[in-house]
Amino acid sequence: MCGNNMSAPLPAIVPAARKATAAVIFLHGLGDTGHSWAEALAGIRTPHVKYICPHAPIMPVTLNMNMAMPSWFDIIGLSPDAEEDESGIRRAAENIQALIDQEVKNGIPSHRIVLGGFSQGGALSLYTALTSQQKLAGVVALSCWLPIRSSFPQAAANSSNKDMHVLQCHGEADPLVPLVFGCLTVEKLKSIVNPANVNFKTYPRMPHSSCPQEMMDIKQFIEKQLPPIN
């Protein structure tokens, strides 16, 4: 890890049940830790996949009256035209890129890594994948948005992930990150990556959280993008 994550605790990890030949790196939402998603992912685990759920550093968040909480970057507002913490987002993406590089050093090639996240973590996973020169197996983007969207498609000019598979999910009853954010994001994504590889699923009555059907959809996506290797 590098940058402002030096003091962050080690990620929560769900080890593979047998030799790990693939990995999922999953980023939690604002104010959470990696433990809750490690627990959720343990419930849909695939034997050859290792799940890594890092913890965001603690920082003051403008949106929450500058209260300090786990946050990947500062959030100033939640409207589509709100000012964004661009340097914080880019710094956070570098930290996640360092995690990907670490797994590659550990022997898991980047094309066997799925990056994912929920809410702020999903936003960061999209931004990281779209600006990364490491080719990834795919992205799971839950209840989120694309940060610094006006910088795309230019920001993805050197990305290795223009053909990557994306599973984007959103609750139709989300009061925090409304469904329109998901709809705007999927349209933007289809102008950056191969639109045939972008799958957008919505869930009736689901608020800003997850549901069993969504978890099954995530499991199927991971199994398809990270099949076992004999």
Disulfide bonds with the S-S distance in Angstrom:
none
